[in-house]
Amino acid sequence: MFYRPENGHGLPHNPFNAIVTPRPIGWISTRAADGTNNLAPYSFFNAVAYEPPQVMFASTSAKDDQNGTKDSVANIAETGVFCANVVSYALRDAMNASSAALGKEVDEFTTAGLETTACETIDCARVAAAPAALECRLTQIVTLPGAANKVVFGEVVGVHIDDACLRDGIFDVTTFQPLARLGYRDYSVVTELFSLSRPGE
């Protein structure tokens, strides 16, 4: 099969998200200028640099109560900070609950039944039960082609790791089983690892 996206794929559902998988989930917490907390998952998320450490996430839709974007991007544009929380398998239902389309005045931490805790270096709440969280300062917001496509880049200025996830000095993802986004309504979870050495190592 071959198709040009501008001509459509002819399938019951768009296969694009199923092709580019698995994708880590950035559970992005922000705080509006008026103090309202916001929490939303983004599956277009990843680390993009080591020195200094940097991450990105992309928002691809808009809400009626925001100007051409979603709460996360609007809040970050106002405050210049955000926190990327890691989603464990145990937090899957809370993550899903936080994806609901709610008004900008609604605190998704509350609707998802999540406890918050304060970040150390930025004025933002984070998910207390997350196995890890990255405190970030905005570096740039890039507008992509399309009606509401924006990519947010941030420098990681603080890192939280649950001590229970450290084994022999290694952040062991099998201790919390990170969630990954697939296509359609599908997810996966990391339960097994294998290692490969690069040529010459």
N, C-alpha and C positions, 0 to 999 in steps of 0.2 A: 504494500500500500504506500502511496505517496499523495500528499495533498499540500496545497498552498493555503496557509492560514486565512488569507484574504478571501479565498473562495469557499471556505468551510471544509469540514472533515467528513460530513455525511454519516457520522456515527451517532448513536443515541446520546452520548456524553462526550465532552471535550477531553481528548486523551493527553493533552499537554502536561497537566499536573501529575498524571500517572507515569509519564516518561521520565520526568526530572524528579526522581525519588531515590532514597528517602531524603526528606528535608528536616533539619532540626527546627524546633519551634521556639521562636523568641516570644516569651510571655512578657510583654512590655508594660511596665508600670510607669505612670506619669502622674503629675499633679498640675491641675489647672492653676492659672494665676489667682483664682478666687479660693484656692485651697481644696477643691474637690479632687479626690483620688480617682484614677482611672486605671483599668487593667484590661488588656486584650491580647490574644494570641495571634502571632503572625508566622506563617510557614515559609514566607520568603525572607529568611533570616540566616546569617552566617557570620563567622569571624573572617576578617579580610586582611589583617596585618598583625605582625608580632611586635614591632618596635616603632612607635609605641603600640600597645595592643588596641585594636579597633574592631568594631562590629558594624553590621548594617542590617536594616530590615526595610522591606518595601510594603507600602500601603497601596492597594489597587482599587479602592472604591471610596465613595463619599457618603456623608450623612446629610439629611435635610437641615439639621441645626448647626452644621459647620460649613465653612465657605469652601466647598469643593474638595474636602478631605474628610478624615476621620478624627476622633477625639485625640488619639495618641499623637498624631502629627501636629495638630493644632496646639496641643499643650506644649510639645517640645519646641515649636516655633516661638511660643511665648516665654518659656522658662529656660530653654537651653540645656535641659537635662532629662535623662530617663534611666530606667533600670531594666536590664534584660534578665528575667528570672528563668531558670531551667525547669522544665516540666518533667516530673517523675511519673511513672505509671500510676502510683498511688494518687496523684493529683489530676488524673485524666478527666474526671467528672467536673471538678471545679474549673479546670481549664476550659472545658466545653461550655460550662455555664457562663463564663466570662466573655464568650464570643457572641452573646446575644446583642441584638441591635437595640440599644437603650439610649435614652436621652443623655445629653452631655452632663446633666446635673446628677446623674445616678452614679453611685460608687459601686463598681463591680466587685470589689473585695467583699462588700456586704452582701450583695446578691448571690455571690458564689460561696458564702460562708467561710471566708478565709481570714485568718489573723494577719494583721500587718505588723511590720516592724520598721523602724526608721533606717534609712541609709546613713552611712558615715560621712561621706564627702559631698553629697548633694541633697537638696531639699526635695525628697521623694520617698514614698513608701515602697517597701518591697514585700514579697510573699514570704512570711516567716517560715513556712514549711518547705520552701524550695531547697533542693540539695545544693544549689549554687546560685549566685546572682552577681551580675556585673553592673556596677554603677558607671554611668556614662555621661560625658559632656558632649553636646552636639558639636560636630565639626562642620557638617554641611547637609542641606536638604537639596536633593537633585530632582528636578521635574523631568519625567520621561515622557515620550510620546504616548498619547492616550488621554482619556478624559480626566482621570484622577490618579494617575500613576506617579508616586513620589517615593524616592529612596532616601532614608535617613541614615547618616553615618555618625558614629560617635566614638570618641576615645574613651577607653576603659580606664577609670581613675580610682576604682576600688573594687576588690574581689572578695566575695563571701563564699566560703566553702564549709559545708556541714562536716564537722570532725568525724562523724560516723562513716563518711564516704572516703576517708583517707585510709589506705592500707599500705604499710611499708613505704610511706612517703609518696604514694601514687593516688591520684584521684580515680577511684575505681567505679566506673559507671554501672557495673553489675550490682552494686550495693543499692542503687535506687532505680535502675532500669529506665533510661531516658525514653521519652516518647518521640516518635518521628511521624511526620505527615506524609501520606502517600496521595494517590489521586482519589477523586470521587469523595466518599465519606470515610475512606479507609485510613487507618493508622497502623503503625508497627511499634514494637518495643525491643530494645536491645537487651538481650539476656545472655548472649554468648560472644566471646571475642576470639580472634586469632591474630597472630603477629607475622609480619613479613619484614625481613631485613632488606634495605636498599642494596643494589649492586655496589660492591666495594666496601661495605660496612663489615 
